[in-house]
Amino acid sequence: MTMNAQAPYPVGTPGQPWGEAEKAAWRSRQVVRRRYADEVVAAIDALRGRFDVVDYGRIDYGDGAHPLLAIRSRDWRDDLPIVLVTGGVHGYETSGVHGALRFVAGHAADYTGQVNLLVAPCLSPWAYERIHRWNAHAIDPNRSFRADSPAQESAALMRLVEPLRGKILVHIDLHETTDSDESEFRPALASRDGKPFEPEGIPDGFYLCADAANPQPEFQQAIIAAVAKVTHIAPADEKGEIIGSPVVAPGVIEYDYRRFGLCAGVTDARYTTTTEVYPDSPRATPEQCNEAQSMAVRAAIDFALAHR
């Protein structure tokens, strides 16, 4: 679903934050466009012969429950560091989900005996099916990783990783920036919050969002260098920014993960990053985007193991 970015958003009254009626109207516009069971659960089931699968919760908004599944190293050893890979925090960001699954299917075995892997490829199945950013309550899960989270999706992951805190070496969270950010999701956000919509533009290429409190610049640049072999890296705009944030190194911006309640801030891992692939670029294919995400995971693990 797209719209003219300059037109009033079709839900809500300009200048007035949404109440429950507006959220219900927005929710009524969301339709199932693909099946989580067919595209994600089936792919995870195909990996059960080589990996353990953890059912860590259920998402149910009254229109059918979806299991939350994570893939876990079968040869788990308590003396090894843990690598956490998350995808599909925003359900519409397809390569985050399928890049994580590609990494597990094609490359996870390369790290046997070196790390314990925990991969949650699709945190937001309701949004995955509707190709949307928010959950059914018009909440962004990637602003909800905090105590007493209002998002089921975020709370479930936090429960999963809490017993592992102190043991996680790497957390890489896989995302996309799409043209629909500008045509649908940012206008929806402005309308929901009763604010004017201010276009930001869409960066053409892959970039990373590091944690401002723990930036690890060499780690970020190792990932950028690896992904540049697969797809192009987003340049800074005329202000020296990407999506309104200063570019601190080629292809890298920074956010304060915990202040904003971002997924990549849920652990105290030494090495953390958030990837952003641009699938709508004329210079990138879905195949390249999935491979870029998988490559980013491999580069993150390789760097962390070399610099423990």
N, C-alpha and C positions, 0 to 999 in steps of 0.2 A: 504494500500500500504506500503510495507516494502522493505528494501534493505540491502545489506551488508554494515555495518557501515564503513568499511575500503575502499570501492569502491568509485570512484568519483561520486558525486551526478549527476543524469542524466540531470539536467538543469544547464546551466551556464558554464563559463570557470573558472577553479581554479585560485584563486587570484584576480578575477575581480568581483566587485559588480554587481548585476543585474541591467539592464535597463528595459525599457518597453517591449522589445522583449522577454527577459527572463521571465519576470512576465507573459506575455501572454502564453509562452510555458508551464510554470508551471501550469497556470490556465487551460489550455487545458487538462491536465492530471487528473484534479479533476472531478470525476463523482458522481452523486447522488446515495447514497447507502442506504438511509432511508428517510422517509418523515416527515418533521416537522409538517405538518398539521395533519397527522394521529397519531403521537406519542406524540406530545406536545400540539398542539392547541386543539385536541379532549379531552385530559386529563384536560386541563384548562376549556373547555366548560362544562365538567361534574361537575365542582365545582361552576358554576354560581348560582346554587340554594342557596348556603350558603355564597358566597363571592362576592364582587364587582370585576369586571375585568376592568382594565385600558388599553386602547390601546394607547401606548405612542410613537408610531412611525412606520416606515416602513423601511425594508431593501430591496433594489431592485438593483441588479447588471445587469439588462437587461435580466434576464432569469426567471422572475416571482417574484412578490413582496411577502414578508412575513411580517405579522403584528408582532410588538413587544408588548407582553402582560405581564402585572403585575397583581398579585392577591392582593386584598386589603381587610382589615377587613371591614365588612359591618357595624359593630357597632363602627366606628371610632369616637374617642373622642379627642378633642383638649387638654384635660388635661392629657392625657396619653403619656408616652414615646413611641417612634417608634422603631421597630425592622425591619431592612432591611436585607433580604436574597437574595443573587444573585447566579445564577448558569449558566452554559453553556457559560461563557465568552469565553472559548475555546470550540468550538462546539463538539469536539471529546470526551470530558470528560463527559461520559454518566451519571455517578452516581450523578454528580453535578446537572444535570437537573432533574433526576427522584428522587433523594433524596429530593430535594426541594419540588417537587410535593407530595411525600410521606408524608413529614412533614405537608403540608397544609391539605391533605386529612385525615390524621390520628390524628393529634395533635394540629392543630392551634386553635381549639375550646377550648382547655385546658387553653388558655391564654386570653379568652374573659374577658374584663373588667380590664385587667392588663396591656396590651400593645396594640398598634396599629401595625398590621403586614402589611408589604409591601414586596411581594415576586416576584422577576423577575426571573423565572426559566430557561430561555434560551435566553441569550443576543445575541447569534450569530447563527441565524437559517440557514444561508447559510453554515456555517462551520459545523453545526450539521448534515445537510443532507449529507455532503461529508466526514464526520468524519475527520475533519482537525482542526488544531490549529488556522490558519490564516483566515482572510476574503478574499474576491475575489481579493484584491489588494496586497496580500502577506504581509499584515500588521497584527501584533499581537495586538488584542484589549486590551490585558492585559499589554501592555506597552504604552497605548494610552489614559489613563484617565488624560488628561491635557487640558489646554486652547487651543482652536483651534485644537482639536483632529483630526488626519487624518482618524480616524475610525468612521464610522457611528454608529456602535454598541455602542461604548464608549460615543460618544457625546449624543446619545439619552438617555442613563441612567443618565448622568450628568444633562440633562435638567429636567428629571423626579424628581430627588432628590433635586435639588437646592432650591425649595421653602421650603423644610423640614429641611434644615441645622439648627443646633442648637436644634433640637427636637429629633434627632436620638440617641438612647442610645446604640444600638448594630448594628453592620454590620458584618455579616458572609458571606464570599464568598466561594463557594463550588467548589473544583477542584479535579483532579486526576493527578497522575504521572503514566505513562504507559510505557510498553516496547517500544512502537512506538516512544516515546520521543528520544530514543537512536538510533533507526533504521531509522527513517524518519525525525522527526521534527528538531532535533539538526543538522543533516547533511544539511537539507534544509536551516536552519538559517545561518550556516557557508557559504554555497554556495551563498545565497542571499547577504551576507555582504562581500563576497570576502575574507573570513578568513579560516584558516585550521580548520578542525573538530577535536575536542579534546574530546574523550569519558569521561563521568563523572560517568557512572554506574547508576543503578536504585535502589532506596531504597525499601526494601521489608517490606511494612507495611504503616500504617497511620501515618501522621505527620502534624504539623501545622507550618505555617509561620506567626509569629507575626510582628507587626510594630516596627522597631527599635526605632522610635521616641516616641512610646507609647506602650511598650511591655506588660504591664498588666500580669505578670507571673502567678499570682494565677488564673486568668481567664483562661489562656491557659491550666494550669494543671488540672483544673476542667473539661475541655473538654476532655483532654487526658484520664483522669480517667474514664469518662463515656463511651467513645468510646472503651476503652480497654475491656469492657464487651461484645462488638460486634465483633471486629476484632483486630488483633495484631498491636502493635505500632512499627514503624520502628526504628531499632537500629542505632547508629552512626557507620560510617565506621572506618577503621583502623586509619584514620586521626582525628577522633572525629567530623566528618562532615556528613551532609546530603546534597546531590547535591552541594557540594562545599562550603557550609556555615557551620560555627561552630554550633554544637548542644549546646544550652544554658541551656536546661533542657530536661528531657526525652521526645523525640518526638517533640521538638520545635526548630526551627531556626528563624532567624529574617532577614527581608529585610526593607529597607527604602521605604515605600509604595509610597510616593509622588515623591521621586527622580526617581523611576522606572516607574511611571505612572500606578500603579496597581489599580485594581478595589476597593480593600478594603480601599483605601485611599481617596475615593471620598467624604466622609463625615467627620465631626469633632466628630464622635461618641466616647464615652469614651471607649467602648469595641469593638475591631475589631480583626478579625483573618481570615486567609485563610486556608481552609482544603486541605489536599492532601491524597486521597485514592489510594491504589494500586490494581487495579482490575485484574492484570495479575498474581498475586501471586497464587501459588498452594494451599495456605492456606486461600484463600478468594473466595467467590462466588459473582456474581452480586447482589444477594439478600442481602448479608452481606454489600456490598459497599453502596447500597442505604440506608440500615438501619443505617450504620455508619454516613452517612451524616445527616440523620434525627436526630439521637441521638446527633450529634454535635450541631445542631441548638437548640435542647431542653436544652442541658446542658449550652449553651451560655446564653440563656434567663433566665434560672433558676438562674445562678450565678449572672447575672446583676440585677435581681429583688431582690436578697438577699443582694446585696451590693450597692444599690443606695445611 
